Amino acid sequence: MQVWQRLWQNWRVRRVRQSWGLALTGRSGALVGLSCDTRGLVQVHVSTVLAVPPGASLADPFWVTQTLQEAGRSVVGRTPKLVVGLDAPDVVMGSLMGAVDASSNDWVAEVQLEVSQALHLPPDEVNFDFEVDALGTGLVRQIHWAGCAKSQVAAVQKGVNDVGWRLSSVEPAMHAAKRAAMALVGGLPSLIQQAPQDWQFRWHPVDEPLSLDDEGMAMVREAGLLQEALASPAGPRLVACGLALKAWS
């Protein structure tokens, strides 16, 4: 799902294509910069872990500004674009199922209401986006939605703009983690076999067999590996890599 793409719409430095992702998750986070090499693989060129003192908010503009100021010293060229990932409770996700006419926007208000109720905020104080999946024939569809408070995005955007960077997009951390896992050369096992600065990602991820077992069991096992990866110290950087990869999508 491309969350809030309609609200926030790649840049090159010295002919080297680069992108940035900032993961704001839990009590820790990470800023990662990716660049594409001559073989078409995407590599990590900057990787910084963020630690937040007790009582402070990771999404506070001060922390965003401070982190980007330090990383910005190595940025030369056009204004760098940044994709930011948020995690619960700052972002909420869910789904709706029902008879949906893909050509109608009548259900958009229902999605907005779901987000506002989940965040306990008035409908006009939330940002949201969604993806509609067809389930068989007819009009029965499933709507996947995600959203957060407008004030949350505004605070992050202020911190990004204050240092001359530009907020390109915002999305849930889990979506970014899945993107990174699919593109990671060597798969999730490489997270513990390699240092984060040695990770490589495919420019165009391809679907590969998860195992020789039943497909459903393989998907369950892969989901378990992803959850373990996110719970590990490498989790925030994996999310940040997925966010940076989105900048090229």
N, C-alpha and C positions, 0 to 999 in steps of 0.2 A: 504494500500500500504506500502511495506517495502522499504522506500526510502534510496538509497545509501547502501543497505545491501551488495551489491557486492563490495563496496569500503571499507567498514569497517566491519569486521566480529568480567556461572552465578557464580557467585562466592559465597563462604561460609565463614562466620566469626564465629568461635567458634560453628560450627554446626548449626548456624542460617542463613538461606538463606536470602540474602539481595540484593537489587538493588537500583540504583540511577538514577534520572532524573533531568536535568537542563533545565528549560524553559527560553528562552531569547525572550521575547515578549514585543513590545512597549517600554514604559518608565519604565516598572517594570518586574520582573521575579521572579523565585522561584527555590530553590533546595529542592528536596524531596528524602528521603531514605525510602524504604519499606522493611519490613521483613515478613516472613511467620510464622504464629503461628501453634500450634499443631492441631488446628481444620481445617487447610487448608485454612484459610482466610489470606489475605494479609493486613497488618496494617502499618500505618505511624509511623516511629520511629524517623525521623528527618524532620523538615519542616521549611525552612528559606525563608523569603521574601527579594528580592533584590530591592533596590531603587538606581537609578542612578541620579547623579547631572545633572543639565542642561548643555548641551554642550558635555557631555560624551556619549560614545557608550556602550550599554549594552553588546554587543558582543566583546568588546575590551578584549584582553588577560588579562589585569590587573584586570578587575573585575571578570573574570572567576577564575583567580589564587587566588585572595583574598578570594573569597567565598569558594573555595574548600580547601584552607589552613585551614580555620576555621572549616569546617565540618570534615576534615581529622583527626582532633585530636581524634575523637571518632571511627575511623576506625582501626581495628586490623586484621591482617591476610594478605591475598593475595591482590595484587593491585586491587583496586576497579574499576569496569567498569561503564562507564557513558554513558547514551543516552541523546543527546541534541536536543531540539526542537527550530526551528526558525520560525519567523512570518514575514509577509509582512512588509517592502519591501525587506527584506533579502532573502526570499524564494518566488518563484513564482510557480503557479499551473495552469493547464489547461487540455484540452482534444482535441483529434483529432478523427474524424470518417471517415471511408472509408473501402475499400476492402483490408483486411490485411491477409496475409498468416502467420499463427502462427509459422510456421517452418522457416520463412525467417526473416532476420535482415535488409532487405532493408530499412525499415522505421525508423530504429534507428537514422540515420542521420537526418531525418525529425524532430524527437523529439528533438534532440540536437539543431537543428536550431531554433525551437520554443522557447526553453529555452533561447538561446543566444539573440534572438530578444527581448524577454520579459525583459531581464536584461540589454540590450544594451551593450553586451560584445561579443568578438569573440568566436566562438564555442569551441575552445580549452581552454577557460578560465572558463568553467562552469562544474559543477557536476550535474548529472541528473539521474533519474530513472523513471520507468513507470510500468503500469499494464494494461494488455489487457483484455477487457471484450467482450465476444461474444454477439451479438445482433441478436438472431434468427438463422436461418440456413444460410449456405453459408459462404462467407468470409467477410461479413459486420461486422465490430467490432469497438469498441470505445477504444481509448488509453488514459488513465489518466496519466499525467506526472507531475513531480515536479522537481525543480532544484534550485540551488543557485550558487554563485560565488565560484570558487575553493579557492580564497583567503580568503573567509569567513570561510570555513571549516578549512583551514590551520591555521587561527588565533585562532579559538576555540581549535583546536587540540594542538597547542603550549601551550596555557594556561593550558589545562588539563594535558599535559605531564610534564610541569614544576613543578607540585606539586606531581608527582608520580602516578597520576591517568591515566586511559586509556580510550580514546574515542572509544566507541563500535559502535555507530550509530548516524546518524543525520536524522531528519524527520520534516515535517511541523507540527506546533503546533496544527492545527485543527485535524489532524489524531490522535495525542496523546490524545486530549480532547475527541474524540469520543470513543476511546478505554477505557478510564477511566470511562466515563459515562455508557458504557455498563456493566462494571464490578462492578460498585459502588453498594454496598449493600444499599438498600433503594431507589435507583434511584436518579435522580437529586434533588428532594426535600430535600434530606438529606444534601445537601450542605449548606442550610440555617438553618437546624435543628440541625446540629452538628458542633463542632469546627473541623478544618482540621486535628488536631492530633487524632481525634476520627473516622475518615473515615476508612471504611473497604472495601476491594475488594475481589471478588470471584477469586479463583485461576484459574478456568476455567469458564469464562463467559458463560451464557446460554441465549438463546433467550427467552424473556418473552413477553406476550401480552402487548402492550402499553396502550390499553383501550378497551372498548367494542364497541367503535365507528368504523366507517369505517377505514380500515387500513391506507389509504392515509391521512385522516385527523389526525390520531394519529401520523403519521410520521411528518407531518407539525408541530404539536404542540410540539413534542419532539425536533425538530430542533430549534424551538423558545426558548424552555427552555434551550437548550445548549448555544445558543447565549447570553441569559440573564446571564447564569452562567459565560461565558467567559468575559462578560463585568463587572462582579462583582469583588470585591477584592479577592474572592476565585479563580478567573479564572486562574492566573498563576500557582497556586498550583495544580489545577485540571490537567492542561497540564503536569506539572512535574510528577504527579502520573502516567499518561498515558505513559510517557516516561520510567519511572522506570518499569512499567509493561511489556514494550516491551523487556526489558533485559531478561525476562524469556520466551519469545515466541520462 
